[in-house]
Amino acid sequence: MTTLSTRGTNLPRMGGFNQAALLEAIRLGAGTCTRADLARKTGLSAQTVTNAVRRLLDAGLVTEEDVKRQPGAGRPGTTLDIVPASRFAVGVHLDPASVVVVLLDLAGQVVASRTAPTPESEEPGAALDVVVREIDAVLEGAGVERERVLGVGLATPGPIDRERGLVLDPPHLTTWHDVPLRDEVARRTGLPTLLDKDVLAVAAAVVWFPGVRPTDAAVVYAGTGVAIAIVSGGEIVRGVSGNAGEAGHVNVGRPFGRCACGRQGCLGGVFSANAIHANAVERGIPLGGGAADAGSTATLRADRAVDDLRVLAESGDAVVVAFLRETGAALGSALTTVCELLDLDTVVPSGPVWERLGPWLEPGLRSVLDAYPVPGHHPLRVLSAAGDGPVAAVGAACLLLDDVLTPRPTGLLLHA
Ligand SMILES: [Zn+2]
């Protein structure tokens, strides 16, 4: 059992501890679990499993299917699987460049998504209007009634106050101070809502899906800024204030770029859209008109610069290819430090920068990671973030699903 969020959010929970434990086991079993398997996996008695599964069947959350066994392999079994369209969760990623809204079903599949530009005014009220409008539109477009929506997971740049649902002072949203985003979205949508930091939501997407599920990983999110979330022992490391993951001033061990703090060699001066834009300009790489447009925000210019670099890299521009390789190698240097310190074996790069420039960043990243293991150490592998949607928004929905569905001792106390 994984626990993505270690502190309660007071969201309404579904069923009791036993039902939640069974639902989690059924989800991860992906249609292969019988009642006997479930009893073995959860440690619950056969009778308890039978009773709780009956309630899940009655609620329409799971379905059963008779499977024929091979001759001589015992009597036919009945396997259980979740009903994906029985419940949904909304995930929202609000960042300085865009508002992304996804609708996930209970199996974690993206059934609908929308993207809108973040209002250039940066004024919180304008962005809130866009968030609420896009949530309404995604539900309406998918034809999903609110009764089947478990809630909204919001992911924003940090720092945040998770307990109080506040976005504090994000560096790239300069007019935002202590914005009560969670409660405003909950009030205006009528849906239970939680707020988390974007890079931690990405980490949730990495560990929530059945499949690879790395237990010890560094999850990189590179967009307007750059952050690294740590997954250790299957748990997302949140830190004292829920703001773990700040990686802007992690040193990359070489003089490269210029960080906002004034120093060279900070990851934030190398591996974000803003940094890549600035470093490309410094190297005299000719970017398109959009990236130089003085009428737009620095965030939008940097975003366009990433697009321009992709076009140049696709055309085989040797200067651009070398620049991106060097940028990827700098990320690798920062990651080897993190992985060595925490004994991690997996790195998961993600985010808008990686999605567009990954093919040209990865050779540099791998060259450093491959050269890293000292004798006796494990190698470092590079994984893609799970799921096929925009990863921070998907992760925000995963956090919501996890919070509502995952069995916890607190659930046991509340529902005993
Ligand atoms: Zn710095």
Residues whose N, C-alpha, C, O or C-beta is under 5 A from the ligand:
A	BS01	ZN	G248 H249 C259 C261 C266
